[in-house]
Amino acid sequence: MTTTLPIPRLAARTGGSALWRSSWADAAPPARLEWADAAKGACILLVVSWHVIVKDYLLISWHIGLPLPGVWGTLGEQFLPLRMPLFFTISGLFAANAVLRPWRVVLKSRVAMFLYLYAVWLLIHTAILPVAPDLPTERASSVPEFLTQLTITPSNLWYLYALAIYFVVAKAVRRVPRWAVLVPAAALSAVAAAGLVPTPGDRGSFYQNLVFFLGGLYFRPQVERLAARRRRLAPFAAAFAAALVLMALLGAQSWFGVWLLVSVVAVVFGVVASARLARWPALHDRLVRLGRITLPIYVIHMPVLAVLHRLLVGPLSALGGAWQVFVAVFYPPLLTGVVVASSLGIHRGLMAVGARRLFSLPRFSRPTGATP
């Protein structure tokens, strides 16, 4: 199956950065797992749409007499056990070969790279996000707060921070029996989800998702077999829906281990659903291409959303009657598309003016006479 924009041409347009194609492109097998890229594409859309809903849409002053904002909020919540656990499972899947490399390679190509990107974009977010002071997201307003976010309490860019630490953990415990690693990681996830440890900022998400990164890393063959087999999607969708309904009816979101189990069910559903998307080439191919350009969307979308929120929340709150009903129905998917498209447009502009080091680790010059 061909795509509209082949990978070599896509890489050439972006300076050849592996980060544009995938954060772990050189660790992926020669024949790329298109279902995994499609899963990443779906996950980044879910990330942006959730931020649109909770950080912008629900802050609009609604006076329509209909529960549409609550419907969108509830719908977005249903994908919380899916989007980041699946994202990290795919990340671990692509990291399987990378952790086998020497420490110096892992530290430079993974740990240093992700920490560098986190630090650079944390600085950019800190400078831009105050444009929308009522946007409900973590931002540093002082040097100590910035240093805290840089080190122990990650900001909304926590995915990059987590990947750097997860690679160190995965490399350090490579020779340890898997059960001796997964059991503590699962316990940490369950403890954080149950609120049994302090989780300021996005530290809770950082604690909860290590187990999924390690799961993708350790069980890559099993995950690939799950995706490769022709399975009916309906039973997996029903299991995911039943888990969500049962958790909601029992109010069990904060029960020890429940969120972890529901997330595991969600990840299995996500893998099967991503593989089955191949039956709809138009949607599948778009998600695959989107899944290979997640980095610029992830780091740029929040400043874009902040600016749009500042411009739109007042006028949209002042709308009345049928116009506000129309906005309440269609606004989240429309703004999600605008934010994603704007993020990619800004990325292309930055690459065109030579700002490639905003998306990749700088290459320091070698000493004279050094072996290339």
C-alpha positions in Angstrom: 0.0 0.0 0.0 1.4 3.3 -1.0 1.0 6.7 0.7 0.7 10.1 -0.8 4.0 11.3 0.7 6.8 8.6 0.7 9.1 8.6 3.7 12.3 9.6 1.9 10.6 12.7 0.4 9.1 13.5 3.8 12.5 13.3 5.5 14.1 15.5 2.9 11.5 18.2 3.4 12.3 18.3 7.1 16.0 18.2 7.1 16.2 14.4 7.3 15.4 14.4 11.1 14.4 11.0 12.3 12.2 12.8 14.9 9.9 14.0 12.1 9.3 10.5 10.9 9.3 8.9 14.4 11.0 9.5 17.6 12.4 6.0 17.3 12.6 5.5 13.6 16.1 4.0 13.5 15.0 1.5 16.1 12.0 0.4 14.1 12.2 -2.7 11.9 13.0 -2.2 8.2 9.4 -2.8 7.3 7.6 -0.2 9.4 4.6 -1.2 11.4 2.0 0.9 9.8 -0.6 -0.1 12.4 1.7 1.3 15.1 2.0 4.6 13.3 -1.7 4.7 12.8 -2.1 4.2 16.6 0.3 7.0 17.3 -1.7 9.2 14.9 -4.9 8.4 16.7 -3.3 9.0 20.0 -1.9 12.5 19.2 -5.4 13.5 17.9 -6.9 12.3 21.2 -4.3 14.3 23.1 -5.0 17.5 21.3 -8.8 17.0 21.4 -8.7 16.4 25.2 -6.7 19.6 25.7 -9.1 21.5 23.4 -12.1 20.3 25.5 -10.8 20.8 29.0 -8.5 23.8 28.5 -10.7 25.8 26.1 -14.2 24.4 25.3 -15.3 24.0 28.9 -14.1 27.5 29.8 -16.5 29.1 27.3 -19.6 30.7 29.0 -22.4 28.5 27.7 -26.0 29.6 27.9 -27.8 27.2 25.5 -29.9 25.2 28.0 -28.5 22.0 26.6 -25.9 19.6 28.3 -23.6 19.6 25.2 -20.5 20.7 27.0 -20.9 18.0 29.6 -21.4 15.4 26.8 -18.1 16.5 25.1 -16.3 16.4 28.5 -17.6 13.0 29.3 -16.8 11.7 25.9 -13.2 12.9 26.2 -12.8 11.3 29.6 -13.6 7.9 28.1 -10.3 7.9 26.2 -8.1 8.8 29.1 -7.2 5.1 29.8 -6.4 4.6 26.2 -4.5 7.6 24.7 -1.3 7.8 26.8 -1.1 4.1 27.8 -1.3 3.1 24.1 1.1 5.9 23.1 3.7 4.6 25.6 3.1 1.0 24.6 3.9 1.9 21.0 6.9 3.9 22.2 8.2 0.8 24.1 7.6 -1.3 21.0 9.8 1.0 18.9 12.4 1.2 21.7 13.0 -2.6 21.8 16.2 -2.4 19.7 17.5 0.9 21.0 17.9 -0.3 24.6 20.3 -3.1 23.3 22.8 -0.5 22.2 25.8 0.7 24.4 25.1 3.1 27.2 26.8 6.0 25.4 24.6 5.6 22.4 21.4 5.4 24.5 22.4 8.3 26.6 23.0 10.5 23.6 20.4 9.4 21.1 17.6 8.9 23.5 18.1 10.4 27.0 20.0 13.6 26.1 17.8 14.1 23.1 14.5 14.0 24.9 15.8 16.0 27.9 17.1 18.6 25.5 13.8 18.8 23.7 11.9 19.0 27.0 14.1 21.8 28.3 13.9 23.8 25.1 10.2 23.6 24.7 9.6 24.1 28.4 11.3 27.4 28.0 9.2 28.3 25.0 6.0 27.3 26.7 6.9 29.3 29.8 7.3 32.4 27.6 4.1 31.9 25.5 1.5 30.4 27.8 1.0 33.6 29.9 -0.8 35.0 26.9 -3.8 33.1 28.2 -3.6 33.4 32.0 -6.9 31.5 32.5 -5.8 28.5 30.4 -5.8 25.6 33.0 -2.4 24.2 32.4 0.9 24.1 34.4 3.2 27.0 33.8 6.1 28.4 35.7 5.8 32.0 36.9 9.2 32.2 38.6 12.7 30.7 38.3 12.2 28.2 41.2 9.0 27.0 39.6 10.7 26.6 36.2 13.5 24.6 37.8 11.0 22.5 39.6 9.2 21.7 36.3 12.6 21.1 34.7 13.6 18.5 37.3 11.1 16.8 39.5 7.5 17.9 38.5 7.2 17.8 34.7 4.9 20.2 32.9 2.4 19.4 30.1 5.5 18.4 28.1 5.9 15.5 30.5 5.9 12.9 27.7 9.4 13.9 26.6 10.6 14.0 30.2 9.2 10.5 30.8 10.7 9.0 27.7 14.2 10.1 28.8 13.8 8.6 32.3 12.1 5.5 30.9 15.0 4.8 28.6 17.4 5.0 31.5 15.3 2.6 33.6 14.8 0.1 30.7 18.5 0.1 29.9 19.5 -0.2 33.6 17.3 -3.2 34.2 17.8 -5.0 30.9 19.3 -8.1 32.5 16.8 -8.2 35.4 14.0 -10.7 35.2 11.0 -9.1 33.6 8.6 -9.9 36.5 11.0 -8.2 38.9 10.6 -5.0 36.8 7.0 -5.1 35.7 5.6 -5.9 39.2 7.1 -2.7 40.8 6.2 -0.6 37.7 2.6 -1.9 37.9 2.4 -1.2 41.6 3.8 2.3 41.1 1.1 2.9 38.4 -1.7 1.6 40.7 -0.5 3.6 43.7 -0.4 6.8 41.6 -3.8 6.2 40.0 -5.3 5.6 43.5 -3.9 8.9 44.8 -1.8 7.2 47.4 1.3 9.4 46.6 1.6 13.1 46.0 1.3 13.8 42.2 1.7 17.5 41.6 1.8 18.7 38.1 1.9 15.8 35.7 4.0 13.6 38.0 1.0 11.2 38.3 1.0 10.5 34.6 4.8 10.0 34.7 4.3 7.3 37.4 1.4 5.6 35.8 2.8 5.0 32.3 6.2 3.4 32.9 4.6 0.0 33.1 3.1 0.5 29.6 6.4 1.5 28.1 8.0 -1.6 29.6 5.1 -3.7 28.4 5.6 -2.6 24.8 9.4 -3.2 25.2 9.1 -6.6 26.8 6.1 -8.0 24.9 6.8 -6.7 21.4 6.4 -10.1 19.7 3.1 -10.7 21.5 1.8 -7.2 20.6 2.8 -7.7 17.0 1.0 -11.0 16.9 -2.1 -9.5 18.4 -2.0 -6.8 15.6 -1.2 -9.3 12.8 -4.1 -11.7 13.4 -7.4 -11.0 11.8 -9.6 -10.5 14.8 -13.1 -9.1 15.1 -13.0 -5.7 16.7 -16.5 -5.9 18.3 -15.5 -8.1 21.3 -12.5 -5.9 22.2 -14.6 -2.7 21.8 -17.3 -4.3 24.0 -14.7 -5.3 26.7 -13.3 -1.7 26.7 -16.8 -0.2 26.9 -17.9 -2.6 29.7 -14.7 -1.8 31.7 -15.5 1.9 31.4 -19.1 1.5 32.4 -18.4 -0.8 35.3 -15.7 1.5 36.6 -18.0 4.5 36.4 -21.0 2.7 38.0 -18.9 1.6 40.9 -17.0 4.9 41.2 -13.9 2.8 41.1 -11.5 5.2 39.3 -9.4 5.6 42.4 -9.6 2.0 43.6 -6.2 0.4 43.7 -5.4 -1.4 40.4 -8.7 -0.6 38.7 -7.4 2.2 36.5 -4.4 0.0 35.5 -6.6 -2.9 34.5 -8.9 -0.7 32.5 -6.0 0.8 30.7 -4.6 -2.6 29.8 -8.0 -3.5 28.3 -7.9 -0.2 26.5 -4.5 -0.8 25.1 -5.5 -4.2 23.8 -8.5 -2.7 22.1 -6.3 0.1 20.7 -3.8 -2.3 19.1 -6.6 -4.4 17.5 -8.5 -1.3 16.3 -5.3 0.2 14.8 -4.6 -2.9 12.9 -8.2 -3.2 11.6 -8.0 0.4 10.3 -6.3 -1.0 7.2 -9.7 -1.9 5.9 -10.4 1.9 5.5 -7.3 3.1 3.5 -8.4 6.7 3.4 -8.5 7.0 7.2 -5.6 4.5 7.8 -3.1 6.3 5.5 -3.9 9.7 7.0 -3.4 8.4 10.5 -0.1 6.7 9.5 1.3 9.9 8.1 0.1 11.8 11.2 1.7 9.1 13.4 5.1 9.8 11.9 4.9 13.6 12.7 3.8 13.5 16.3 6.7 15.4 17.8 6.0 18.9 16.3 2.3 18.5 17.0 3.0 17.6 20.6 5.4 20.4 21.4 3.6 23.2 19.5 -0.1 22.5 20.0 -0.3 24.0 23.6 1.0 27.5 22.7 -1.2 27.5 19.6 -4.2 26.5 21.8 -3.3 29.3 24.3 -3.3 31.9 21.6 -6.6 30.7 20.1 -8.2 30.5 23.5 -7.2 34.1 24.2 -8.8 35.2 20.8 -11.9 33.0 20.8 -13.2 32.5 24.4 -14.7 36.0 24.7 -16.5 36.2 21.3 -17.8 32.6 21.6 -19.1 33.3 25.1 -21.0 36.3 23.8 -22.8 34.3 21.1 -26.4 33.6 21.5 -29.1 31.3 20.3 -28.6 29.0 17.4 -25.0 30.1 16.8 -23.8 29.0 20.2 -25.7 25.6 19.8 -23.8 25.1 16.5 -20.5 26.0 18.2 -21.3 23.7 21.1 -21.8 20.7 18.8 -18.9 21.1 16.3 -16.3 23.2 18.1 -14.1 20.5 19.6 -13.3 18.6 16.4 -13.1 21.7 14.3 -10.6 23.4 16.7 -8.7 20.2 17.1 -8.1 20.2 13.3 -7.1 23.8 13.3 -4.6 23.3 16.2 -3.0 20.3 14.5 -2.8 22.0 11.1 -1.4 25.2 12.7 1.2 23.2 14.6 2.4 21.5 11.5 2.4 24.8 9.6 4.5 26.4 12.3 6.9 23.5 12.2 7.3 23.8 8.5 8.0 27.5 8.9 10.5 26.9 11.6 12.3 24.3 9.5 12.3 26.6 6.5 14.2 29.3 8.5 16.7 26.8 9.8 15.3 26.3 13.3 16.0 22.6 13.1 17.6 22.4 16.6 14.2 23.0 18.1 13.3 19.5 17.1 16.6 17.6 17.3 19.7 17.5 19.4 22.5 19.8 18.2 25.5 18.1 16.7 28.6 19.5 18.3 31.6 19.8 16.0 34.3 17.1 16.4 37.9 18.0 17.2 40.1 18.4 14.2 41.4 15.1 13.0 38.6 13.1 14.7 37.4 10.0 12.9 34.1 10.7 11.3 
